[in-house]
């Protein structure tokens, strides 16, 4: 690899997963560590989030809850600006509240999500879909290793939904 891409990556991982999913998360973290050591990226951070966040819940009004909701809103704005979709990865579901017997809407968070920033600006989010093409975290890491820019065009390599 020749020099750094100038990108700083944020990897969002869901906590409390079965072993198989945990192994995939560890593999991605190891790749990020290697890319950082080889100066292919300027650095990365790992942020742990839960299975879901309910925008109207008390948890959403904590510092952590607000951070997650703001990041997801930023991701969705990026997707809109780049004509891609995150909808299959950030789904809404109705959840029954057992104590109040009311239901509320919650956003289910993906097992992993990757955000790429350059000079403080969001330039890529994975996973995402462009038309019928799925752009995974693995796809983006492969492109970074090849020194390719952050794009989500239909000609990019596409993998399955395993991220």
C-alpha positions as CSV (number, residue, x, y, z in Angstrom):
1,X,0.0,0.0,0.0
2,X,1.2,3.4,-0.8
3,X,0.4,6.1,1.7
4,X,-2.7,6.8,3.6
5,X,-6.1,7.4,2.1
6,X,-6.8,10.2,4.6
7,X,-9.8,8.3,5.8
8,X,-10.8,7.8,9.4
9,X,-13.2,4.8,9.9
10,X,-15.8,4.2,12.5
11,X,-17.0,0.6,13.0
12,X,-20.3,0.2,14.8
13,X,-20.8,-3.3,16.3
14,X,-23.8,-4.8,18.0
15,X,-23.2,-6.2,21.4
16,X,-24.2,-9.6,22.8
17,X,-24.1,-11.6,19.6
18,X,-23.8,-15.4,19.0
19,X,-20.3,-16.6,18.4
20,X,-20.5,-16.7,14.6
21,X,-21.4,-13.0,14.3
22,X,-18.8,-12.1,16.9
23,X,-16.1,-13.9,14.8
24,X,-17.1,-11.7,11.8
25,X,-16.8,-8.6,13.9
26,X,-13.3,-9.7,15.1
27,X,-12.2,-10.3,11.6
28,X,-13.2,-6.8,10.5
29,X,-11.5,-5.3,13.5
30,X,-8.3,-7.2,12.7
31,X,-8.4,-5.9,9.1
32,X,-8.9,-2.3,10.4
33,X,-5.9,-2.8,12.7
34,X,-3.8,-4.0,9.8
35,X,-4.9,-1.1,7.5
36,X,-4.1,1.3,10.2
37,X,-0.7,-0.2,10.8
38,X,0.1,-0.1,7.1
39,X,-1.0,3.6,6.9
40,X,-3.8,2.8,4.5
41,X,-6.1,4.7,6.8
42,X,-5.6,7.5,9.3
43,X,-7.2,5.5,12.1
44,X,-10.4,3.9,13.3
45,X,-12.6,3.6,16.3
46,X,-15.0,0.9,17.3
47,X,-18.4,1.9,18.8
48,X,-20.6,-0.6,20.5
49,X,-24.4,-0.2,20.0
50,X,-27.3,-2.3,21.0
51,X,-29.8,-4.2,18.9
52,X,-32.2,-1.3,18.6
53,X,-32.9,2.2,19.6
54,X,-36.4,3.7,20.1
55,X,-36.3,7.5,19.3
56,X,-39.0,8.2,21.9
57,X,-37.5,6.2,24.7
58,X,-35.6,7.5,27.7
59,X,-32.5,5.8,26.4
60,X,-32.6,7.8,23.2
61,X,-32.3,11.0,25.4
62,X,-29.0,9.9,26.9
63,X,-25.7,11.1,25.5
64,X,-25.1,7.6,23.9
65,X,-28.7,7.4,22.5
66,X,-28.4,10.9,21.0
67,X,-25.0,10.0,19.5
68,X,-26.4,6.9,17.8
69,X,-29.6,8.6,16.5
70,X,-27.5,11.6,15.1
71,X,-25.1,9.2,13.4
72,X,-27.9,7.2,11.8
73,X,-29.5,10.4,10.6
74,X,-26.2,11.4,9.1
75,X,-25.9,8.0,7.4
76,X,-29.4,8.3,6.0
77,X,-28.7,11.8,4.7
78,X,-25.5,10.5,3.0
79,X,-27.5,7.7,1.4
80,X,-30.1,10.1,0.1
81,X,-27.3,12.3,-1.4
82,X,-25.6,9.3,-3.0
83,X,-28.8,7.7,-4.4
84,X,-28.3,4.5,-2.3
85,X,-30.4,2.9,0.4
86,X,-29.8,1.9,4.0
87,X,-33.4,0.8,4.6
88,X,-32.8,-2.9,4.6
89,X,-30.1,-2.5,7.3
90,X,-31.8,0.1,9.5
91,X,-35.3,-1.3,9.7
92,X,-38.2,0.0,11.9
93,X,-40.3,-2.3,14.0
94,X,-43.1,-2.0,16.5
95,X,-42.2,-3.2,20.0
96,X,-44.6,-4.0,22.7
97,X,-43.9,-2.4,26.1
98,X,-44.9,-5.1,28.6
99,X,-45.2,-2.7,31.5
100,X,-47.5,-0.1,29.9
101,X,-49.1,-2.4,27.3
102,X,-48.4,0.2,24.6
103,X,-46.3,-0.3,21.5
104,X,-43.6,2.0,20.3
105,X,-41.4,2.2,17.1
106,X,-37.8,1.2,17.3
107,X,-35.0,1.2,14.8
108,X,-33.2,-2.1,14.5
109,X,-29.5,-1.5,14.1
110,X,-27.3,-3.7,11.9
111,X,-24.8,-6.2,13.4
112,X,-22.0,-4.1,11.9
113,X,-21.9,-0.7,10.2
114,X,-18.9,1.1,8.8
115,X,-18.7,4.9,8.3
116,X,-15.8,6.5,6.5
117,X,-14.8,10.1,7.0
118,X,-12.3,12.2,5.1
119,X,-11.5,15.6,6.5
120,X,-14.4,15.3,8.9
121,X,-16.9,14.7,6.1
122,X,-18.8,11.4,5.7
123,X,-17.8,9.8,2.4
124,X,-19.1,6.3,2.7
125,X,-21.4,4.0,4.7
126,X,-21.5,0.3,4.6
127,X,-23.5,-1.8,4.2
128,X,-25.8,0.0,1.7
129,X,-27.6,-0.9,-1.4
130,X,-27.5,0.8,-4.8
131,X,-30.3,-0.6,-7.0
132,X,-29.9,-4.4,-6.6
133,X,-26.2,-4.2,-5.6
134,X,-25.2,-4.6,-2.0
135,X,-22.1,-2.8,-0.9
136,X,-20.8,-4.5,2.2
137,X,-18.1,-3.6,4.8
138,X,-15.9,-6.3,3.3
139,X,-16.3,-4.6,-0.1
140,X,-15.2,-1.3,1.2
141,X,-12.2,-2.7,3.1
142,X,-11.2,-4.5,-0.1
143,X,-11.3,-1.2,-2.0
144,X,-9.3,0.6,0.6
145,X,-6.7,-2.1,0.4
146,X,-6.5,-1.5,-3.4
147,X,-6.3,2.2,-2.8
148,X,-9.6,2.9,-4.5
149,X,-11.8,5.9,-3.5
150,X,-15.1,5.7,-1.6
151,X,-17.8,5.1,-4.3
152,X,-21.0,3.2,-4.4
153,X,-21.5,3.0,-8.1
154,X,-23.0,-0.1,-9.7
155,X,-19.6,-1.2,-11.1
156,X,-18.2,-1.7,-7.7
157,X,-17.5,-5.2,-6.4
158,X,-20.6,-6.6,-4.6
159,X,-20.9,-9.3,-2.0
160,X,-23.6,-11.0,-0.1
161,X,-25.4,-9.5,2.9
162,X,-23.2,-11.2,5.5
163,X,-21.9,-8.0,7.0
